[in-house]
Amino acid sequence: MTSIVCLIIQVYLFIVLIRILMSWVPPTPGTTYQQVHDVFDRLTEPVLAPIRAVLPPVRLGVTQLDLSPIVVFVLGTLLIRAICG
């Protein structure tokens, strides 16, 4: 049972990583890339949004750095170490 939970956490962290990489290239409306982007958005936003509400993005000049994926990676890694050993 714990191996299944560990696998789910690892897959979710991989999905978050893919979303981070995809955020560097904005989607063009009506493309397949936009549809894929939307799927990863829907999968990760329920976890990232509450963290973002507590920890807003940090302003870096004219841009912002979203720290919520970093928090998810830290918590996910801690969960994997606690559960999976």
Order of alpha helices (4+ residues) and beta strands (2+ residues): alpha-alpha-beta-beta-alpha
